[in-house]
């Protein structure tokens, strides 16, 4: 069984973010040894390790941090400009929140980097092959220097760095080995924007080398053209907004046409989104991830997996996002329980601050409920569970006794006793 809170390991290489080019999350990197005994396998990864080891004040803490990294104590790592964050497991049950901060590269530094990288086709080819040309070392501030990495950890150890921060640093070196664009993201630029800018510069350079300068063409200011055309007629008033979105057309089955259910679903979704946007100026779906949108679509479809058409919808949506129909069904139950926040409660354990969470256990005991064991934002018995959402509400979950197969049940409540009472009242 996986450790609570741990994510399923997937290869970090090429694991691009789905939405935000400046935020990437990587699962724990499996143990690995290099032929020469060094922790990192690339020259830029070893440059990162060297900056850490020349900064550290206590070699013993470094050794323990390296051991923590090798033994898999570092959970998923999130990288954003100027920051690397992860939870690191130590001697207590709850892991420590650890982060490494560093300076981002300024605009002048990025201009030098892009000029150097686009100067030679070999440099572009190396970057696309996840290699960093040595020539890019001329960009000051790209590679870390001693004192450039600033650790911070929620543990009580005041070492610089503590063993948990050292473990995160060593784990980050592994990520840099797998994908040097992680280093560029740490310094402030995402992979997509860098590759787009490099492609633009490469195309401009190729065009300048192969095409003679085009003669300047005469231009006329647009305001002069409009003034000569006379007064502009006013636009007609907008049509009144209907009370509800229209119904899509009936799509007869055709062996050479797309699935009628899929067409009906897409047309209905487009009509509902357009109606909401016209009425409010806001698209309720635009900010959702593909997974959230798939869960929303499945949750809005009647039948909850009972009809053949709904089972096909669950199967197709789950397959498109590399999930199982059971994953989707569980997520749909969470969405119906609390929308996007309910889905986040299902999938994202977090460390709540002191307050409502600490008061929940005494309140449950006072109401004659059994003792709950805490883990991060969750309180559990062998078959019942309460999860505290970031919205301050408690979400109830159920599982067969001792199976750790949790499913959302009931409605969220600001009172943990109320959430659990509503769950038990279903029986």
C-alpha positions in Angstrom: 0.0 0.0 0.0 1.3 3.5 -0.8 2.1 5.8 2.1 -0.9 8.2 2.8 -0.6 11.3 0.6 2.0 9.8 -1.7 1.3 10.1 -5.4 1.6 7.4 -8.0 5.1 7.7 -9.5 5.4 8.6 -13.2 8.5 9.5 -15.2 9.3 13.2 -14.7 11.0 13.5 -18.1 8.9 15.6 -20.4 6.1 15.9 -17.9 4.8 19.2 -19.1 2.1 21.0 -17.1 -1.4 20.9 -18.5 -2.3 24.6 -17.9 0.3 26.8 -16.3 3.6 27.0 -18.1 5.1 28.5 -15.0 4.1 25.8 -12.5 5.1 22.1 -12.7 4.6 19.3 -10.2 6.7 16.2 -10.3 6.1 12.9 -8.5 8.8 11.4 -6.3 11.9 10.4 -8.2 12.9 6.7 -7.7 16.3 5.9 -6.1 19.2 5.9 -8.6 23.0 5.6 -8.4 25.5 7.0 -10.8 28.6 5.2 -12.1 31.0 7.6 -10.3 29.0 7.7 -7.0 27.9 11.3 -7.5 24.3 12.2 -6.8 23.5 14.0 -10.1 24.3 12.6 -13.6 24.7 15.8 -15.6 27.0 18.8 -15.4 24.2 21.2 -14.6 22.7 18.9 -12.0 26.1 18.6 -10.3 26.4 22.4 -10.5 23.2 22.5 -8.4 24.5 20.0 -5.9 27.8 21.9 -5.7 26.1 25.1 -4.8 24.1 23.3 -2.1 27.2 21.6 -0.6 29.3 24.8 -0.7 26.5 26.7 1.1 25.8 24.1 3.8 27.2 24.8 7.3 26.9 21.2 8.6 28.2 18.2 6.5 26.3 15.8 8.8 22.9 17.4 7.9 23.9 17.2 4.3 24.6 13.5 4.6 21.3 12.8 6.3 19.4 14.9 3.7 21.1 12.9 0.9 20.0 9.7 2.6 16.4 11.0 2.9 16.4 11.8 -0.8 17.8 8.4 -1.7 15.2 6.6 0.5 12.2 8.3 -1.0 11.3 10.7 1.9 10.5 13.6 -0.5 7.0 13.7 -1.8 5.8 15.4 -5.0 7.9 18.5 -5.9 6.3 21.7 -7.2 8.5 24.2 -9.1 7.5 27.8 -9.8 9.7 30.8 -10.7 12.1 31.3 -7.8 10.7 28.5 -5.6 10.8 24.7 -5.2 8.3 23.2 -2.7 7.7 19.7 -1.4 6.6 17.8 1.7 9.5 15.8 3.3 8.9 13.0 5.7 11.0 13.0 8.9 10.6 11.5 12.3 7.0 12.6 12.9 3.8 11.3 11.2 3.0 14.6 9.5 5.6 15.6 6.9 7.3 18.9 6.9 6.7 21.6 4.4 10.0 22.5 2.8 10.9 25.0 0.2 14.0 26.4 -1.6 14.0 30.0 -2.8 16.3 31.6 -5.3 16.5 34.7 -7.5 14.9 34.7 -10.9 16.8 35.9 -14.0 16.1 39.4 -15.1 15.1 40.5 -18.6 18.7 41.3 -19.6 19.8 37.8 -18.5 17.0 36.1 -20.5 17.9 38.2 -23.6 21.5 37.0 -23.3 20.3 33.4 -22.8 18.0 33.5 -25.8 20.7 35.2 -28.0 23.2 32.5 -27.0 20.8 29.6 -27.5 19.6 30.8 -30.9 23.1 31.7 -32.1 23.9 28.1 -33.3 21.5 25.4 -34.5 23.5 22.9 -32.3 22.4 24.8 -29.2 18.8 24.6 -30.2 19.1 20.9 -31.0 20.7 20.2 -27.6 17.9 22.0 -25.7 15.3 20.1 -27.6 17.1 16.9 -26.6 17.0 18.0 -22.9 20.7 18.9 -22.8 22.3 22.2 -21.7 25.2 23.4 -23.9 28.2 24.5 -21.9 28.2 27.8 -23.8 25.1 28.9 -21.8 27.3 29.1 -18.7 28.1 32.6 -19.8 24.6 33.7 -18.6 25.2 35.0 -15.1 22.7 33.8 -12.6 21.4 30.9 -14.6 23.3 28.2 -12.7 23.2 28.5 -8.9 26.2 29.9 -7.0 27.1 29.4 -3.3 24.6 31.3 -1.2 22.0 31.5 -4.0 19.8 28.7 -2.6 17.7 29.9 0.5 16.1 27.0 2.4 13.1 27.1 4.6 11.3 24.3 6.5 8.5 23.9 9.0 10.7 21.6 11.2 12.2 23.0 14.4 15.8 22.5 13.2 17.6 25.8 12.6 20.4 24.2 10.5 21.3 25.9 7.2 20.0 23.9 5.6 18.2 21.3 7.7 18.2 17.7 6.6 14.7 18.1 5.1 15.7 21.1 2.9 18.9 19.3 1.9 16.8 16.3 0.8 14.7 18.6 -1.3 17.8 20.1 -2.9 19.2 16.7 -3.7 15.9 15.6 -5.2 15.7 18.8 -7.3 19.1 17.9 -8.8 17.5 14.7 -10.0 14.7 16.7 -11.7 17.3 18.9 -13.4 19.0 15.7 -14.7 15.8 14.6 -16.3 14.7 17.9 -17.7 16.9 21.1 -17.7 13.9 23.2 -18.4 13.1 22.8 -14.7 16.2 24.9 -14.1 14.9 27.6 -16.5 11.5 27.5 -14.7 13.2 28.0 -11.4 14.9 31.1 -12.9 11.5 32.5 -14.1 10.6 31.2 -17.6 8.4 28.2 -18.6 9.4 25.7 -21.3 6.6 26.7 -23.7 7.4 30.4 -23.7 11.2 29.8 -24.1 10.7 27.4 -27.0 8.2 29.8 -28.7 10.7 32.7 -28.4 13.6 30.5 -29.6 11.5 29.4 -32.6 10.6 33.0 -33.4 14.3 34.1 -33.3 15.4 31.1 -35.3 12.7 31.8 -38.0 13.7 35.5 -38.1 17.4 34.7 -38.5 16.7 32.2 -41.3 14.4 34.7 -43.1 17.0 37.5 -42.8 19.7 35.2 -44.2 17.7 33.9 -47.2 15.4 36.8 -48.2 16.4 40.2 -49.4 15.0 43.2 -47.6 11.5 44.0 -49.0 10.9 47.5 -50.3 8.9 49.8 -48.1 5.3 50.1 -49.2 3.3 53.3 -48.9 0.9 53.3 -46.0 -2.3 55.3 -45.3 -3.4 56.0 -41.7 -6.7 54.1 -41.0 -8.3 57.3 -39.5 -7.9 59.1 -42.9 -9.6 56.2 -44.7 -12.5 56.2 -42.2 -12.9 60.0 -42.4 -13.2 59.8 -46.2 -15.9 57.1 -46.0 -18.3 59.4 -44.1 -20.1 58.9 -40.8 -20.2 55.4 -39.4 -23.7 54.0 -38.9 -24.6 52.9 -35.4 -24.8 49.2 -34.6 -28.3 47.7 -34.3 -29.4 47.0 -30.7 -28.6 43.5 -29.4 -31.3 40.8 -29.6 -33.0 40.0 -26.3 -31.5 37.2 -24.3 -33.8 34.1 -24.2 -34.8 32.7 -20.8 -32.8 29.5 -21.2 -30.4 28.0 -23.7 -31.9 26.4 -26.8 -32.1 22.6 -27.3 -29.7 21.1 -29.8 -31.0 19.5 -33.0 -31.8 15.7 -33.1 -28.9 13.9 -34.6 -30.0 10.6 -36.4 -27.6 7.7 -36.1 -25.3 7.4 -39.1 -22.4 4.9 -39.3 -20.2 7.5 -41.0 -21.0 10.4 -38.6 -19.8 11.1 -35.0 -21.7 9.5 -32.1 -25.1 11.2 -31.7 -24.8 11.2 -27.9 -21.4 13.0 -28.1 -22.8 15.6 -30.6 -25.8 16.2 -28.4 -23.6 16.7 -25.4 -21.3 19.1 -27.2 -24.1 21.1 -28.7 -25.9 21.4 -25.3 -22.7 22.4 -23.6 -21.9 25.1 -26.1 -25.5 26.5 -25.9 -25.4 26.6 -22.1 -21.9 28.2 -22.0 -22.9 30.8 -24.6 -26.1 31.6 -22.7 -24.3 32.1 -19.4 -21.6 34.2 -21.0 -24.2 36.5 -22.7 -26.1 36.8 -19.4 -23.1 37.4 -17.0 -20.1 38.1 -19.1 -18.4 35.1 -17.4 -17.6 31.7 -18.8 -18.0 29.2 -15.9 -15.9 26.5 -17.7 -12.9 28.5 -18.9 -10.9 28.2 -15.7 -11.4 24.4 -15.3 -8.7 21.9 -16.1 -9.5 19.1 -18.6 -10.0 16.7 -15.8 -12.3 19.0 -13.9 -14.3 19.7 -17.0 -14.6 15.9 -17.7 -15.9 15.4 -14.1 -18.3 18.3 -14.5 -19.7 16.8 -17.7 -20.1 13.4 -16.3 -21.7 14.8 -13.1 -24.3 16.7 -15.1 -25.3 13.6 -17.1 -28.2 11.7 -15.7 -28.0 8.1 -14.8 -24.8 8.1 -12.8 -23.3 5.2 -14.8 -26.5 3.1 -14.8 -27.5 3.4 -18.5 -25.6 2.2 -21.5 -25.1 5.7 -22.8 -23.8 7.0 -19.5 -21.4 4.0 -19.1 -20.1 4.8 -22.6 -19.6 8.5 -21.6 -17.7 7.5 -18.4 -15.6 5.1 -20.4 -14.7 7.6 -23.1 -14.0 10.5 -20.8 -11.9 8.4 -18.5 -9.9 6.9 -21.4 -9.2 10.4 -22.9 -7.6 11.5 -19.6 -5.7 8.3 -18.8 -8.0 7.5 -15.9 -10.3 4.6 -15.1 -14.1 4.7 -15.0 -13.9 4.1 -11.3 -11.7 7.1 -10.9 -14.2 9.2 -12.8 -17.2 7.8 -10.8 -15.5 8.7 -7.5 -14.6 12.2 -8.8 -18.3 12.6 -10.0 -19.4 11.8 -6.5 -17.1 14.4 -5.1 -18.2 17.0 -7.7 -21.9 16.3 -6.8 -21.0 16.7 -3.1 -19.2 20.1 -3.4 -18.4 21.1 -7.0 -14.8 22.0 -7.8 -14.0 22.4 -4.1 -15.4 18.9 -3.4 -13.1 17.5 -6.1 -10.1 19.3 -4.6 -11.0 17.7 -1.2 -11.0 14.3 -2.8 -7.6 14.7 -4.6 -5.5 17.2 -2.7 -4.6 16.5 0.9 -3.2 19.6 2.7 -2.0 20.8 6.1 -4.7 22.9 7.7 -3.8 25.6 10.2 -4.6 25.3 13.9 -8.2 26.1 14.8 -11.2 24.3 13.3 -9.2 21.1 12.6 -7.9 20.9 16.2 -11.3 21.6 17.7 -13.0 18.9 15.6 -11.8 15.9 17.5 -12.9 17.0 20.9 -16.3 18.0 19.4 -16.7 14.5 17.9 -15.8 12.8 21.1 -18.3 15.0 23.0 -21.0 13.9 20.6 -20.1 10.2 21.4 -18.5 9.5 18.1 -15.5 7.1 18.1 -11.9 8.3 18.2 -10.7 9.6 14.9 -7.1 9.4 13.8 -5.7 12.6 12.2 -3.6 12.8 9.0 -3.2 16.2 7.3 -6.7 17.5 6.7 -8.4 14.2 7.4 -10.0 12.5 10.5 -10.6 8.8 10.0 -12.0 5.6 11.6 -11.8 2.3 9.8 -15.0 3.0 7.9 -15.8 6.7 8.3 -13.8 9.8 7.4 -14.1 13.6 7.6 -12.0 15.9 5.3 -11.6 19.6 6.0 -11.8 21.6 2.7 -10.0 24.9 2.1 -13.5 26.5 2.1 -13.8 25.7 5.8 -16.4 22.9 5.3 -16.2 19.3 6.4 -16.8 16.6 3.8 -17.9 13.1 4.8 -16.5 9.9 3.3 -17.2 6.2 3.6 -15.2 3.0 3.0 -15.8 -0.7 3.6 -14.2 -1.5 7.0 -10.4 -1.3 6.8 -10.2 -1.1 3.0 -9.0 2.5 2.5 -11.4 2.8 -0.5 -13.0 6.2 0.4 -16.1 7.6 -1.4 -17.7 11.0 -0.8 -21.1 10.8 0.9 -23.7 13.4 2.0 -23.4 17.2 2.0 -20.6 19.3 3.3 -21.1 21.1 6.6 -19.3 23.8 8.6 -19.7 21.6 11.7 -17.9 18.2 11.7 -20.6 16.7 13.9 -23.3 17.8 11.5 -21.5 16.4 8.5 -21.1 13.0 10.2 -24.6 13.0 11.6 -26.0 13.7 8.1 -23.9 10.8 6.8 -25.1 8.3 9.4 -28.7 9.6 8.9 -28.7 8.1 5.4 -29.0 4.6 6.9 
